[in-house]
Amino acid sequence: MKDIKFLHKDNFDYEKYVNMVKEYHKNGKIFNWFDYIYDCVNGDYTKVFWADLEPNPYLVDWLKQNVITKQDKTACVIGCGVGDDAEILSEYGYKVTAFDISQSAIDLCKNRYQNSKVTYLVADLFDYPKDWFENFDVVYECNTIQVLPNEYRKKARVAMSSLIAKDGYILVSCRSREENTMQEVIPLPLSKLEMDEFIYIDGLKEISFEAYDDTQEPPLPHFWGIYKKS
Ligand SMILES: C[S@@+](CC[C@H](N)C(=O)[O-])C[C@H]1O[C@@H](n2cnc3c(N)ncnc32)[C@H](O)[C@@H]1O
């Protein structure tokens, strides 16, 4: 792809982006475009268009309200992007494993946080290391399901739930949509029924659920859900 600037934060072109994603989907290359998003910024993480460059405020609130007393608590950050959420979990005392399918994303994290305590690594949610199964006290998911189409969404949710240890939590942040709407609108936001599958299919308990509009102009609807494995 010659024109890469349309993917940079300060020059982002939604239509070109959507066409690019649809082209990859059409060719069955569901996972091949993520690395391109991170690679095309040439090492400048501030140009990654979907990176907020600050931890999710809902995650920060949760961490403030759920201070850990033991230092051996583990957290896993799925599709960690440029690392802000992984770092805040680490600051609050978790032993954090943060992974992404994109090597370029992990390179950006390692360069950005050279003294980090977080273990950053390339891994695929659909083929993660066996010893991660039911291994994490907190699993954090922000906007990964929503970049996946069709059957990969359910498979991703099941894989995420399988990472949670007994009595552990998954915290889920995503764009949202009304039921039976926006099914083709990239970035493919989640419906409440999709969120509820953490409960009805994966057997987790809903601890809290919030639907809210973010602070962008115009505001975009989001969900913030917390589920527990017993
Ligand atoms: C929209 S980005 C969100 C990044 C970050 N969580 C954030 O909130 O800024 C989705 C992320 O999921 C990653 N991803 C997609 N499929 C994945 C998979 N199968 N395994 C691991 N990471 C994946 C992508 O590379 C990308 O970094």
The ligand as an SDF file (V2000), in Angstrom:
LIG
                    3D

 27 29  0  0  0  0  0  0  0  0999 V2000
   -8.8070   -1.7660   18.0470 C   0  0  0  0  0  0  0  0  0  0  0  0
   -7.2820   -2.3810   18.5450 S   0  0  0  0  0  0  0  0  0  0  0  0
   -7.3460   -2.0390   20.2790 C   0  0  0  0  0  0  0  0  0  0  0  0
   -5.9910   -1.9280   20.8820 C   0  0  0  0  0  0  0  0  0  0  0  0
   -5.9950   -1.5730   22.3750 C   0  0  0  0  0  0  0  0  0  0  0  0
   -6.6560   -2.6020   23.1520 N   0  0  0  0  0  0  0  0  0  0  0  0
   -6.6240   -0.2420   22.5980 C   0  0  0  0  0  0  0  0  0  0  0  0
   -7.6810   -0.1620   23.2400 O   0  0  0  0  0  0  0  0  0  0  0  0
   -6.0710    0.7620   22.1180 O   0  0  0  0  0  0  0  0  0  0  0  0
   -7.4960   -4.1570   18.5180 C   0  0  0  0  0  0  0  0  0  0  0  0
   -6.2040   -4.9030   18.8300 C   0  0  0  0  0  0  0  0  0  0  0  0
   -6.4270   -6.3080   18.8330 O   0  0  0  0  0  0  0  0  0  0  0  0
   -5.2970   -6.9390   18.2510 C   0  0  0  0  0  0  0  0  0  0  0  0
   -5.7110   -8.2850   17.8230 N   0  0  0  0  0  0  0  0  0  0  0  0
   -6.5730   -8.5900   16.8410 C   0  0  0  0  0  0  0  0  0  0  0  0
   -6.7090   -9.9190   16.7280 N   0  0  0  0  0  0  0  0  0  0  0  0
   -5.9100  -10.4620   17.6730 C   0  0  0  0  0  0  0  0  0  0  0  0
   -5.6130  -11.8020   18.0460 C   0  0  0  0  0  0  0  0  0  0  0  0
   -6.1650  -12.8480   17.4120 N   0  0  0  0  0  0  0  0  0  0  0  0
   -4.7610  -12.0110   19.0640 N   0  0  0  0  0  0  0  0  0  0  0  0
   -4.1810  -10.9620   19.7000 C   0  0  0  0  0  0  0  0  0  0  0  0
   -4.4230   -9.6790   19.3870 N   0  0  0  0  0  0  0  0  0  0  0  0
   -5.2780   -9.4250   18.3770 C   0  0  0  0  0  0  0  0  0  0  0  0
   -4.8940   -6.0130   17.1300 C   0  0  0  0  0  0  0  0  0  0  0  0
   -3.5950   -6.1850   16.6740 O   0  0  0  0  0  0  0  0  0  0  0  0
   -5.1100   -4.6420   17.8050 C   0  0  0  0  0  0  0  0  0  0  0  0
   -3.9560   -4.2160   18.4870 O   0  0  0  0  0  0  0  0  0  0  0  0
  1  2  1  0
  2  3  1  0
  2 10  1  0
  3  4  1  0
  4  5  1  0
  5  6  1  0
  5  7  1  0
  7  8  2  0
  7  9  1  0
 10 11  1  0
 11 12  1  0
 11 26  1  0
 12 13  1  0
 13 14  1  0
 13 24  1  0
 14 15  1  0
 14 23  1  0
 15 16  2  0
 16 17  1  0
 17 18  1  0
 17 23  2  0
 18 19  1  0
 18 20  2  0
 20 21  1  0
 21 22  2  0
 22 23  1  0
 24 25  1  0
 24 26  1  0
 26 27  1  0
M  CHG  2   2   1   9  -1
M  END
$$$$
